[in-house]
Amino acid sequence: MKALSGKYCLNTALHKDSILIDSNHTYTHRFHAVNNHTFECKGNWEFNPTTNEIKFKDFLFFTDRGLDGLPPGDWDAKVNDTQDGKIQIIYSSENNIYYEKQ
């Protein structure tokens, strides 16, 4: 697994959703809504090499209106190291939605 730190962007055209993962084990999640509002949350992360999962602590999910109604919590996401050398954080494997390192 390559270094996880860096900027990851969601692979959908509908939202400008990104996660900045810092090497000091902090992250910043930014959601740019269609009305030009930006919503943000910050927290800590940890990686489990046994399960190949990253855990974002105190993570918030957003919609174009702001918080999606869920309180902050831990988000465990699978990390893929693709054959062409890209790193992806899986949001929905069923719908092929992921954050990809830029």
C-alpha positions as CSV (number, residue, x, y, z in Angstrom):
1,M,0.0,0.0,0.0
2,K,1.3,3.4,-1.0
3,A,1.2,6.3,1.4
4,L,-2.4,7.2,2.2
5,S,-1.8,10.9,2.7
6,G,-3.1,13.2,0.0
7,K,-6.2,14.6,-1.6
8,Y,-9.0,12.3,-2.6
9,C,-12.0,13.3,-4.8
10,L,-15.3,11.6,-5.3
11,N,-15.6,10.0,-8.7
12,T,-19.1,11.4,-9.4
13,A,-19.9,14.5,-11.4
14,L,-22.8,15.5,-9.2
15,H,-20.8,16.7,-6.2
16,K,-17.4,18.3,-5.5
17,D,-16.7,16.1,-2.5
18,S,-13.1,15.7,-1.3
19,I,-11.1,14.3,1.7
20,L,-7.7,15.6,2.5
21,I,-5.8,13.0,4.5
22,D,-2.7,14.3,6.3
23,S,0.3,12.2,7.4
24,N,-0.3,13.3,11.0
25,H,-3.4,11.2,11.1
26,T,-5.9,14.0,10.7
27,Y,-8.3,14.6,7.8
28,T,-10.6,17.3,6.4
29,H,-13.7,16.4,4.5
30,R,-15.2,19.1,2.3
31,F,-18.5,19.0,0.5
32,H,-19.3,21.7,-2.1
33,A,-23.0,22.0,-2.5
34,V,-24.7,23.1,-5.7
35,N,-25.7,26.4,-4.1
36,N,-21.9,27.2,-3.6
37,H,-22.0,26.5,0.1
38,T,-19.1,24.5,1.5
39,F,-19.6,22.1,4.4
40,E,-16.6,20.7,6.3
41,C,-15.7,18.3,9.1
42,K,-12.4,17.4,10.6
43,G,-11.1,14.5,12.6
44,N,-8.6,11.8,13.0
45,W,-8.0,8.6,11.0
46,E,-6.3,5.3,11.4
47,F,-5.5,2.5,9.0
48,N,-5.8,-1.2,9.6
49,P,-3.4,-3.1,7.2
50,T,-5.0,-6.4,8.1
51,T,-8.4,-5.5,6.8
52,N,-7.1,-2.8,4.4
53,E,-9.6,-0.3,5.9
54,I,-9.3,3.3,6.9
55,K,-11.4,4.6,9.9
56,F,-12.4,8.2,9.8
57,K,-13.4,9.3,13.3
58,D,-16.2,11.9,13.9
59,F,-17.1,11.8,10.2
60,L,-20.1,13.7,8.9
61,F,-22.0,13.0,5.7
62,F,-23.5,16.0,3.9
63,T,-26.2,16.7,1.3
64,D,-26.8,20.0,-0.6
65,R,-28.7,21.2,2.4
66,G,-26.0,20.5,4.9
67,L,-25.8,17.6,7.4
68,D,-27.7,14.5,6.3
69,G,-29.2,14.1,9.8
70,L,-26.8,11.6,11.2
71,P,-24.6,12.5,14.2
72,P,-20.8,12.3,13.8
73,G,-19.5,8.8,13.9
74,D,-16.8,6.5,12.7
75,W,-16.8,5.6,9.0
76,D,-14.8,2.4,8.1
77,A,-14.0,2.3,4.4
78,K,-12.2,-0.2,2.3
79,V,-9.0,1.0,0.6
80,N,-8.1,-0.3,-2.9
81,D,-4.7,-0.1,-4.4
82,T,-5.6,-0.5,-8.1
83,Q,-3.5,-2.3,-10.7
84,D,-2.6,1.0,-12.4
85,G,-1.2,2.4,-9.1
86,K,-4.1,4.5,-7.9
87,I,-5.5,4.5,-4.4
88,Q,-9.3,4.5,-3.9
89,I,-11.4,4.8,-0.8
90,I,-14.6,2.9,-1.4
91,Y,-17.8,4.8,-0.7
92,S,-20.2,2.3,-2.4
93,S,-18.9,-0.8,-4.0
94,E,-22.4,-1.7,-5.3
95,N,-22.6,1.6,-7.2
96,N,-18.9,1.9,-8.1
97,I,-18.5,5.2,-6.1
98,Y,-15.2,5.9,-4.5
99,Y,-12.8,8.7,-3.6
100,E,-9.6,8.5,-5.7
101,K,-6.2,10.0,-4.7
102,Q,-5.3,12.9,-7.0
